[in-house]
Amino acid sequence: MSKDSTRKTIFISELAEGRQLHDLFLVSRKNLAETKNGKPYLALTLMDRTGEIEARIWENAAHFDKIAEPGRIVAAEAQVKAFRDQLQLSITSLAPLADDECELSLFIPASKRSVKEMKQELAGLIETISDPHLHQLLASLFQGEVLQQFSKAPAAKQMHHAYLGGLLEHTLSVAGLAVRIAEHYPALDRDLLVAGALAHDLGKIREFSFAAVPFDYTTPGRLVGHLVLGSEMVRQQAGEIPDFPADRLDQLIHLILSHHGRHEFGAPCLPMTAEAILLHHLDDIDAKINFIDRLSEQVEPGNYQWSDYQRPLERFLLLRGPESAPADQAPPHGPRRNGTETDPEGDAADDSEGQAGRQRKLF
């Protein structure tokens, strides 16, 4: 395969009807189906960091079915066509790429922040914890493989911080808010609140599988959920620390288990301390603002525009576009897709937490 064939040159957000292309995409989903006449064809969903697009292979479907495995990066020869007012790729050829031939961040949205800088910020926040047991607990948790997965993971599949590094970015944002609000309310247990902010979503590295992209839920993630998984990780690690105060551990576990705020949002218990109540609201604020920011990126720079109806927030939003955006730069977190975030009558509710009936929860 030539060097040019392993370079990505156009993104999904830039596609226009009639364009011929030979470019790279990540296979998100596939289905080998049949036409009304019984002829097999391959239905694909392809993605890059700017969004997803449906694709069809009408010839040699069985052959290409072996190549188009979900999570694989492929080189596609195709034409952009319109079908029912949506762009679609009609693919004539498909070839697989090795995992190390191109950057994953080209195909999955990634945080704008440097992972290295975020790791340094995380270490710096841990150093501000004066409680020796909480400090040791956090330092021992956020290291090695756990830290690597935590730095790579998204915070959710679709709703907020749903991109590479999103979990670490969200955690640092919530912890930063916790630091500021603890300065405003000095009666708070600052160390406990910040520790809870740093550990509240730790279980998401067990909730998601990172063996292949796009990331999906693990069986424990669906059956147990990240609140319980995270609390188990914290309790197990605390057991390795001599004389860790039991009441201190219970308060920290309470912050993790209650941070969704309500039983119908998956919280086993309601927040019952000042720190737990604040953590719930700080987490919710950060998730909602990230969600709104991502929608605002699709508005013309400097202008105001009403959004479509946003089912997660149960309202329309008046959005203001970014101050400026380079003409050749696609939105970093991708366009909306019909029937997911914006369709008030659609049935494609978000599955960002793996449970039905939680589509209004962003955190």
N, C-alpha and C positions, 0 to 999 in steps of 0.2 A: 504494500500500500504506500503510495507516495506521501511525502511530507505534507503537501497541500491538502490531501484527503483526511488528515488528522487534525486540521485546524477548523475551528468554528468561526464562520464569517458573518452569519446572519442569525438574529434572534426571532423568536416567535412573534414578539410584539411588533416587529418590523415587516412582517409578511404582508403581501398584497396579492389580490386575485390575479391569476395569469402568470405569476412568476415561476420560472423554472429554477430549480436549485439542486445542489449537491452539497449537503451539509450534515452536521452532527446533531443528534438528539438522544435523549435518554428515554427508554421505553418505560412508561408508567404502568400501563395495563394492556392486555391483549385478549382477543377472543376469536377463535377459529369458528366461523359460522358458514351458513349456506344461503345462496340467493333463492328466490322463489322457484328457480329452475333446477335447484339442487346442486349448483356449482359452488365449491368452497371459496370463501374469501376470508381475508384476515383484517379484523378491525383492531386498530391500535390507538392508544392515547400516548402521544409523545410530549416531552416537556423539556424546557430549559429554564434558566433562572428567571425568565420574564413571563412564564405562563405555560399553558398546555394547549394542544391542538389535536383534534381527531384526525386519523389517517386511515386509508384503506389500501389494501393490496389485492388486486383482482386476479392476477395471474400468478401461478406457482405458489399459491397460498400455503400449501402443506410444507414446501421447501423453506419458505421464509418463516414459517411458524417456529422452526427449530432455532432460528437465529434471533428472533425478536423476543427474547426472554425478558420479563419485567426486571428492571434494575440494570439492564445492559445498555451501554452506549453504542449507538449504531450510526453508520454513515448511510444516508438515504438520498437516492435520486428521486425527485418528485416534482409535481406541478401543483401550485396552489389553486384550488377551485373553491367556488361558493356552493354550499348546500344548505337550503333552508335558512338563508341569511347568516350562515356561519362559515368561516373559512375552514377548509379541510385539505389535507394533503392526499393526492393520488400518487402512490409510490410505485415505481417501476423496478427499483433495485434496492437491495439492503445488504449491508456488510457489517460484521461485528468489529468492535475495537477492543484492544486489550485494556484492562482496568487502569494501567499506568500511562496510557497514551495521551490523556488530556486531563485538565483540571476539573475536579468534581464541582467546584464553585461556578463553572460555566453552565451547569445543568440543574443545580439546586440553588435557590436563593440563599444568600449568605449575609451575615451581619456586615454593616458598613464599618464596624469597629474592628480594630486589629485584635486578633485572639491573644497575641503575646501581651499587648497592653492590658487587656481585660484580665488575664491571669495575674499580672502584676498588681492590678487594682484589687483583685480578690485576696491575694496574699497580704496586701496592705491593710485591708479591712479586718482580716483575721488578727493582725498584729495589734489592732486597736482594742481588742477584747481583753479587759483586765482580769476578768474572772479566770483563774488558772485552769479550772476543769473545762469550762466552755472553750477556752483558747486551745487546750490540748485536743479536745474533741474535734473541733473544726479543722485544726492543722492535720490531724491524722485521717480525717475523712477526705479532705480535698488534696489528694496526692495520687501519684501513680496512675493506674488504669481508670480509676474513678474520675480523676481530674481530666484525663484525656477525653473520656466519654462526655463528661459534663461540658467541656469546652466545644464539643462537636455537635451536641444534641440541639434540636429545635425545642422550643417551649411547648409547641402544640403542632398538630398536623396541618391545620388550616387557619385558625382564628387569629392568634396573636403571637408575634415573634416566631412565626412558622418558617424558620430558615436556619441554615448552619450557624452555630454560635448563638442562636436565639435564646437558649436556656440560660447561658452565662450572662448575656446582655440583660435579660429580664431580671435575673437574680441581683445583679449589681445595681440596677435601677431601683429595685425595691429596697435593697439594703441602703442605698444612698438616701432615699426618702426617709428610711427609718432613722438614720443618723441625724438628719435635719429635724425630724419631728421630736426626737429625744432631746435635742438642744432646746426646743421650744417648750417642752413639757418636762422639766427636770425631775419630777416625781416618778417618771417611768423608770423601769429597770432597763437601762440602755443596753447592757451586754446581752440580756435575754432577748430583747427585741431584735437586735442586729443579728444575733446567732440564729433566731428563728427565720429572719429574712433570708439569710444565706442558705439555710437548710430546708426551707419550706417545700421546694420542688425537687429535692435531691432524688426522690424515688422515680423521677421521669427517666433516668438512665436505665432503670429496670423495666419501666413501662414500655419503652420503645426498644426495638431491635435495630442494631446498626450493622448487621451482617451484610445487608444489601440495601441498595437505594431503589426507589424511594423508601424511607424508613416506615416501618409499620409497627403495630402493637405486638407485644409478646403475649403469651397466654397468661402469665401472672398479671401483666398490665391490664388485660381485659377483665380477668376474674377478681383481682384484688384492688388494683388502682394505685396511683403513685402516692397518695396520702399515706396509706397503710405501708406500702413498700418502703417509703422514705423513713417512716417512724421506726420500722424494723431495722433498717440500716443504722440509724442513729442509736437505737437502744443496744444493738449488738456491739457497735464500736465503743459506746460508753462502758460496756461491760469489761473492756480491755484496759480501762483506766482505773487504777487503784483508788478506792474511797470516793468514787464519784457520788455526790449527794443524790439520794433517791428522789427527794422532793424537787430538786433542781432539774433533774432529768424529766420528771413528770410534767413540769411546766413547759419545758422545751418541746416535748412530744405533743403536748396540748396545742401549741402554736401550729405545729405541722398538721395535726389531724383536723383542726378547726378552721384552717385558713380559707376554705371555700365558703364559710360563713353561714350556710343554710343546709339543712338535711337534704332538701330536694336537689341541691347542687353537689351532693356526694359527701358532705362533711359528716363523719360519724358523730361528732359532738359540736355544739354551738360554741363560739368564742366566749369564754367566761372570765377572762382577765383583761385588764386594760391593754396589755401588750398584744394579746390575741385579737382583740377587736380592731386595734390599729393595723396589725399585719394583714388582716382580711381586707380592710379598705385600701391599704397601700397596694396590695397585690391587684385588687380589682381596678384601681385607678390606672396603674401602669399598663395592664392588659388593654383597657378601653382606649387609652391614649395611643398606644401602638396600633391598634385596630383602625382608629380614626386617621392616624398619620399615613398608614398604607393606602387608605382610600383617597386621602388628599393628594398623594403623589400622582394620581391619575387626572387631577384637575389642571387646567392650563395655568402655568406659573403666574402668580399675582392676582388671579381672578377668584371670585366666589362662584360656587355652583352647588345646587341641591343634588344630593345623592339619590339613588334609588332607595326604596324602602329597605332598611336594614333589619332583618329578622332578629339577629342576636340582641339588638338594642331596642327593638320594637318602635322604631321611629325613622323619619327622614332626618338627614343631617345637612346642615349648611356648611360646606367645606371650602376652605381657602387653599388654593394651589401653592406650591413651593415658591420661594422668592425668585429662584431661577433654576433652570435645568438645561444642560448642554443639549443641543439639538440631536446629537448622535448618541446620546446615552439613554438606554431604555430604563423604565422604572425598575429599581433593584429588587422589588419583591413581587413583581408580576401583576398582570391585569386581573380583574374579576372575571369569573366564568359565570355564564347564565345559569340560574338555578341553584347556586350555592349561597353566596352571601347576600344577593340582592333581590331575589324573586319572592314577593310576598305570598304567591300562590303555589310556589314550587314545593316539592316534597324532598328535596335534597338537603335536609338539615345537616349542620356541621356535626362531624363525628370526632371532634378534636379531643374528646375525653373518653371515647369508646363506649359511651352509654347513651341509650335513647332518652329523650326527654330533657336533655341538658343543653339544648341549642342556644339558650340565652346566656349561658355562662361562658365568659371569655378567659377565665383564669384557669 
